[in-house]
């Protein structure tokens, strides 16, 4: 079970993730997108999924990643991600509830390039009973 | 409605024509590599069935990424997207050696300040796979 004290806590990644042109091209190619001047709108999941998993695997959080299902996803994109961006992820557990025995956790992850907020994402994760 | 330049202006209620994307196991593998999401439920039939799924299922985020392609093709590029959201209501089941459809359509639900909001539907094999899907894009 999630530790209720985790709600509202923000975890900051110490490392920057460098976005490369080849990563944007590989992601775009799957979608049949030929314009790779900017990243596709959902590209940030490539960074936030892994980063938030690392950040929220802190034992004090109590989130069981092995039993997680992705419930919904939202992006707010302040500017497109570009090759050469160095992005830092911070993840916050914004909301938590238990329904029919399932734990429902909303995680917000923000990606910053230096002090500029580039993308905010919200993932609702369901830990199945 | 036609603007002074003769171009057709969009209006609330406009329909974005339905389009079909085809999903197969090769696409799941390519998306797994491109996204970094190597969860075996998207590649390994034995594993998927062992956790109670009917077969390999597509990444929800692949479904959303393809819907994003539908949106950006209409809006005029990936740089137009300001907000994008959806709920994963049912999985897209991808049996081996088959191509399954992802059928996407949308309606313009709101226009304001150079932006348009789309309400989007997405189904696979007749089943709704994305709920409450919306996008807010720069579009005039």
Interface residues (C-beta under 8 A of the other chain):
Chain A: X23 X26 X27 X29 X30 X31 X32 X33 X35 X37 X38 X39 X40 X41 X42 X45 X46 X49 X50 X70 X71 X72 X73 X74 X75 X76 X77 X80 X122 X124
Chain B: X27 X30 X31 X33 X34 X35 X36 X37 X60 X61 X62 X64 X65 X66 X68 X69 X71 X72 X77 X78 X79 X81 X82 X83 X84 X85 X86 X87 X88 X132
